[in-house]
């Protein structure tokens, strides 16, 4: 059910007019939301970060540093990743450099890169049905380690806000049968690590995976 390919993802989010660039490893060959998730509405109430109805447009990558956006190394993950799996290892990366978070909805995976070196990867939850996770390039606009959604009265630990209308990366129970209302859910220990390295303004790039050769600079199509 799960497969993995080590590739740089680059896709055009045509519906919202933004170019999205993603480097990641693929998890699934099947549709991004399994039937088991769609058939489990009682487990689908994973909160979003939104407290306002305003919709935010994705932020473009106005200038690309080819060196910073070229994948130089990936984590040596053996075998397929399963729901709830995550990996974190900063040993191959410099302590400073451009941080890019990439999300591939087709693969159901989030990767974290510093100066082109992958330091983290996790299987994720995302939004489907009436609350899909949008494609695009989004800066982190708010960090709140103890955020509670006032829409759902539910905790959203280590929240990184992407849009004003409710899309965020945050800790969640990442398991079969769950989905979000547009957010990107990651395992709690991984969410804490990501929260600690991410800064306001860092880009989160969400796409649905087209692949390029490993080692090529990420560039506009």
Buried (B, 14 or more C-beta within 10 A) or exposed (E): EBEBEBBBBBBBBEEEEBBBBBBBBBBBEEEBBBEEBBEBEEBBEBBBBBEEEEEBEBBBBEEBEEEBBBBBEBBEBEEBBEBBBBBBBBEBBEEEBBBBBBBBBBBBBBBBBBBBBBBBBBBBBBBBEEBBBBBBBBBBBEBBBEBBBEEBEBEBBBBBBBBBBBBBBBBBBBBEBBBBBBBBBBBBEBBBBBBEBBEEEBBBBBBBBBBBEBEBBBEEE
